[in-house]
Every structure is written in structure tokens, then in C-alpha cells.
Amino acid sequence: MLYAEQGTSFVLRLEQGDDILKTLKQFADSQKIRAAFFEGIGSLYKARLGHYDFKDTRTYKYETFDEDLEILTLSGNVSTMNQQALPHAHATLGLGGGVFGQHGGG
């Protein structure tokens, strides 16, 4: 990951193979960021996305996509839990002419 500081903001560029949420967590912890929002664009060759099942299990259900994906929107925030950075993201992805979006992570 490469980054530049721009006043009170940071611009990050993740490298191929970087896990978005893990990288954001490590960066936020290293910079002692405890509250933030982020957005991004780019592409992926693998993604794990999920949604919260309110009706039945009240847990997140995840699905993994092992194919080329375009990040049309990535937005989220960083908060804290147990003194650790906790990034939370939502993504809209393009796949072969279609579009879908879910909660990122897990």
C-alpha cells in the first residue's frame, strides 16, 4: 500500500493482493485513526461480500466471487471496538455487464 497525507486526509493506493478491510484496519491503527469515512474505486479479482440476515439467523451470510470485478463505489467508515480500528464498508461492483452491491468484509 502506498499513501500520501493531504492536510487532515490521506490518499491510499492498495497494491494487487491487498485485502481492503485488513489494509484499512492496519493503516488506521498505525495512524491512530479512531473515526473516519472513506470511499474508493478500482478493480478486484476476488471479493467476499455479505448481507445481514435479519429474518432467520441474525448473522452475516457471505459469498465469495473469484472473478474480475469493477469497484463502481466503495464507501464506509472507521470506528473503534476494544481500542482497535474497525472499518465497515459497502460496495457496488460491476460484473460482466451486471451490477450488484453488498456489505464488504468478513
VOTORPA-19303 format. One record per residue: residue in three letters; x negated, y negated, z of N, C-alpha, C, O in turn. Coordinates in steps of 0.001 Angstrom, whole numbers, plus 524288, in hexadecimal, padded with zeros to 5 digits. Example, Ala and Ser with C-alpha at 12.3 -4.5 7.8 and 13.67 -1.06 7.14 Angstrom:
Ala7CC7A8163A81E787CFF48119481E787CC7080CE481E787C86480CF782111;Ser7CDCE808CA81BA87CA9A8042481BE47CD9C7FFE281EBE7CB9F7FB8E81F67;
This chain:
Met7FCBE80491800008000080000800007FC8C7FB29800007F89D7FAE2802C0;Leu7FE1A7F76F7FCE67FB8D7F25B7FCD47FF707EE5F7FEFE8042A7EEFA7FE5F;Tyr7FD6A7EA4B80187800FB7E6428035F7FE4D7E0FC8036F7F9837E09380399;Ala801947DCED8034B7FFBB7D78A803B6803697D4AD80763808227D59380761;Glu8012D7D13D80A83804537CE1880E0F8059D7C8F280B56802307C66580921;Gln80A887C77B80B8380C687C2AE8090980F3A7BF7780D33814017BFD280DA4;Gly80C727BC648103580ED57B96C8147A810A27BD1E818C080D757BFCA81B2D;Thr815C07BD45819AC817E27C0CE81DA3819F57C5D681B3A81C917C8E681DDC;Ser818CE7C6B58163681AB57CB5781370816217CE9181173811AF7CCBE81144;Phe8174F7D35E80FFA8137F7D6DE80DA0815A97D8E38087881A607D9A1807E1;Val8122C7D9C3804C8813837DC527FFE0810777E16F7FFD480BAE7E16D80055;Leu8133A7E5CB7FF3A810BF7EAF37FF3D8113E7ED797F9E78152A7ECD57F732;Arg80D397F0557F87180D5F7F3987F3C280BCB7F90E7F566807557F9FD7F6EF;Leu80F787FCA07F50F80E59801FD7F68580BD0804CE7F1EE80CD4803957ED64;Glu8088E8088B7F32F805DB80B987EF33808EC810927EE1680C31812347F135;Gln807D6812EF7E9A280A69817D97E84F8098C81BCC7ECB48052981C927EE83;Gly80DBC81E3D7EE5A80D73822257F27F80E8D820047F7E680F758230F7FB83;Asp80E8281ACF7F89880FC6818857FDB381589819697FEEC818E6818857FB9A;Asp816A881B228039781C0581BA48057681DD48163C8073281B52813D280A84;Ile8221D8144F80506823C580EF480604824B680DF780BCF8227680A4F80DFA;Leu827EF8111280E5C8293D81002813D382499810DD8177B823D180DD281B1F;Lys8218E814E98169281CEE815CC819DE819048115B81947816BC80F9481D1E;Thr8183E80F908146D8149880B478137B81684806438160481372803758186F;Leu81B9A805148157F81DC4800718180B81D38800BC81DF681BFB7FCD382079;Lys81E22805578203781D96805FA825DF817F48050A8278E816FA8022382B42;Gln8143C8077C824D980EB6806D48263280D108011A825A980A397FF0E828F5;Phe80ED77FE938218680D717F921820B080FCD7F5B0824FB80D167F26C8273B;Ala814CD7F66A8261C8175F7F34C82A2B814C87F42382F78814077F06583266;Asp8136C7F8F6830BB810B97F9FE835B080B607F758835C3809EA7F4FD839B1;Ser808717F7B4831768032A7F570831618034E7EF78831B97FFB77ED15833DA;Gln8076C7ED1382FA3807E77E75E82FB480B3A7E5718345380C327E0C5834E7;Lys80CF27E92683794810447E7F183C1E8154A7E51583A818170F7E17883D24;Ile817817E6CB8362381C7D7E4B18343F820DD7E7AE836F48211D7EC78836A1;Arg824447E4DF83997828747E76383C8E82DE57E62983A7C831B97E88C83C24;Ala82E3F7E276836E38333B7E13483465832087DEE282F1082F057DB2882E9E;Ala834677E11B82B07833637DF43825BB8378E7E15D8221183A8D7E4DB82374;Phe837B07DF3881D7183AC37E17881941837287E21F81497833207DF8781437;Phe8389E7E5978110D835667E68280C70838D07E7C7807C383D5C7E94080846;Glu836797E72880334838F77E8AA7FE55834B67EA757FA9E830257E9197FB43;Gly836397ED827F6BD832477EF717F32A834927F17B7EE1B839497F24D7EDA2;Ile8311F7F2467EA59832607F4B27E55982DD67F84A7E3FA829CB7F8307E693;Gly82E797FB6B7DFFA82A347FECF7DE5782C38803E17DC1983079804177D9DE;Ser82927807EE7DCB582AB980D0B7DABE828CD811477DE7C825348107B7E192;Leu82B4D815B87DE1682A0B81A3B7E162829ED81F247DE0882C5A81F577D9E2;Tyr827208230F7DFD382780828277DD46829E982C227E0F282AB6830A77DF81;Lys82B1282A677E5C382DAE82DCD7E9898304482A4D7ED9782DF68266D7EF46;Ala834FD82B9E7EF28837B28288D7F32983AFD82C287F68883D258300A7F4AF;Arg83B5482AC67FB8683ECD82D8A7FF26842B182986801218414B825DD803EA;Leu8479282A457FFA784BAC8269380100850078295F803EB850B382E1B8036E;Gly852ED8266D806E885720828DD809D085B8B8252D80AEE85B5E82086809B8;His85F808276780D44863F48245780F0F865BC8268B81450864D982B1A8158F;Tyr868378233B8174886A12824CE81C7386F728274381BE5872F8824F281995;Asp8701082BE381DFD874FE82EBE81DC38784182D5482293877CB82FD1826AA;Phe87B828295C8220C87EC88279E8266B8830082B94827C28845F82C3B82C52;Lys8850E82E37823CD889A1831828247D8888A836A48275C88B4E837FD82B0E;Asp8848F83977825AE883C183EBA827C187F5383F2582BBD880458400B8305E;Thr87A7883E7B829E6875FE83FB582D3F873DA83B1183047870FD83BC583414;Arg875368365782EA4873128318E8310086D12831A08311886A968300E834E6;Thr86AE48337D82CCF8653D8338182C058642D831DE8265D867BD831A982324;Tyr85F30830B58253985DBC82F8381FDB85D2A8348B81CBE85AFD8386381EA5;Lys85F1F8347C817FE85E69838C58144D85ADB836BE8100585BE8832AB80DB2;Tyr8569F8399780EF7852A3837CA80B4B8528183B2180667853E183FBD80673;Glu850CC838A68022984FFE83B437FD3784AD1839517FAFB849A7834A97FB45;Thr847B583CDA7F8C0842AC83B767F6788432083B837F0848456983F107EE37;Phe840E6837827EE19840DA837057E86A83B2C8373D7E6A38380C833E07E811;Asp839D683B2C7E3898348A83BDE7E17C8346E83A7E7DBB3833D983DEB7D85F;Glu834FE8357B7DA86834ED833B87D51B833C482DE47D4F1833D382B417D8F6;Asp832B882BED7D04B8318E8265D7CFB383668823217D0D683A8F824067CE96;Leu835D381F607D45883A1B81BFD7D5FC8384A816567D5D0833C88152B7D702;Glu83BC4812E27D45683AAD80D497D46683D3E80AF57D937841E780BC57DA17;Ile83A428080C7DC6283C88805547E0E183EF28004E7DED183C297FCA27DD73;Leu84417800267DE97846D47FB7D7DCCE8474B7F7897E138846AA7F2D87E05C;Thr848627F9617E5E3848357F6197EA918466A7F9727EF25847C67FE0A7EF90;Leu843667F7187F27C841CE7F96D7F76F842447F50A7FB6E83FC37F0F87FAE2;Ser845647F5D87FF5E845F67F1D28035B8466D7F469808AA8483C7F8D780929;Gly844BD7F18580CA08450C7F3AE811D5842DA7F008815E6841CC7EB72814E7;Asn842347F23781A828401D7EF2081ECD83C5B7F26A8220183C267F7328218D;Val839677EFB08253D836007F23382910837D67F05782E688382B7EBA582F67;Ser839027F402831C983A427F2D483739836947F62083A8D832B07F82183890;Thr837BB7F6B583F7D8345A7F9E4842DC837867FDDF845E283C1C7FD1484715;Met834F08022984711837128062D84A7B8327D8087184D8582EAE80A3E84B34;Asn832DB80859852A782EAD80A5D8560482971807BE854D98256880A588549D;Gln829898029A8541F824D97FF798532482241800A684DE681DCF7FF0884D08;Gln824E98036A84A66822D1804BF845428262B802368410682AE6801A4841AE;Ala823C1800B783CBF826A47FEA08384A82A35802DB83617828BF8076D835C6;Leu82EE18013F83495832B5804DD83264835078028782D6B838CB7FF8B82DB1;Pro832CE803DC828D0834FE801E2823F0839FD804D68228383A7A809858237D;His83DAB801FF8202F842A58043281E7A843998021C818FE8436E7FD608182B;Ala844988059181535844F0803E480FBE849B38062580D0084B9C80A5B80E53;His84B8B803388092784F89805098058584D63804288000A84AB58004C7FF07;Ala84E9A807CC7FC8184C758076F7F741850A78086B7F32A8543280B967F3EA;Thr8502A805A77EEDB8532E806C97EA2B84F378087A7E61484B91805997E4D8;Leu84FF580D297E3FD84C2680F737E06884E968109B7DB268532C812047DACE;Gly84B7C80FFF7D70E84D21811637D1CC84AE4816B17D05A84650817D37D14C;Leu84E43819EF7CE0684CAD81F3B7CC9384F37820A17C75F853F38216D7C721;Gly84C1D820EF7C33884E10822BE7BE28852FC820117BC4585686822A87BA4C;Gly8534A81AF87BCD5857E48182A7BB0485C17817867BF2085FD8814A57BE41;Gly85B9781A207C39885F5C819937C7D785CF5816A77CC5E85837815E27CC97;Val86045815087CFF785E8D8121D7D48F86102814817D96186596815F87D94C;Phe85E02814ED7DD9886028816B27E29485D488141A7E6FF858E3812457E650;Gly85FB3813EC7EB8085D368116E7EFFF85E9D814427F4FF862E2816687F58A;Gln85AF4814387F8A285BB9816A37FDBE857EA8145B80199854DA810DA80062;His858318167280645854A28151F80A8684F71817D48096C84F6081C7A80834;Gly84B2281505809D5846068175B808EE843CC8198780DF1844E1817818122A;Gly840BB81D9680D8783DE981F268122C83DD4824D38137A83E268285881038;Gly83D5D8256F8189483D7082A9081AE28386182D0A81AE8837DC8317281CC2;
